[in-house]
Amino acid sequence: MNKARRIIGIDPGSLRMGYGIVDLRGNAVTPVAWGVIRLDGGEPLSDRLYAIHIELSKLIKEYVPSEAAIENVFLAKNASSALKLGQARGAAIVTCRTHGLSVYEYSPKEIKLAATGYGAASKEQVAGMICRLLGVRVQIPADASDALAMAFCRAVTREVPS
């Protein structure tokens, strides 16, 4: 019997962290869970980074993924936003590695290409297509659909065993 591989996609942010979890069995990718962890913007950044670690640890313990996918580059409106986003991304990566997950990084173009077949697709196009591909029939938050797209990208771009 072909065992499913469970992948968590993470869309980190210093105020919202999207997550999407999929199972990969053979060539079939099925959604398991998705959502957004909201962080208190009134808290110091160090407290929000710690909250990312705690909340992501809970998800990893509950769903037991073996792999994580995360965007490897990001855009920010200014240097301060870029630094905060980079720190949130780092907190997510370290949390995944602490729990023994392999972490795979993909560019926005790779994620869009995997989800839509077009590397310059809009966020709305990615969200719509990822829901269609995974059979999700409800509207989901943008941060969660981005995270599902990351997990889907990992599922469809995996290495083929030799």
Disulfide bonds with the S-S distance in Angstrom:
none
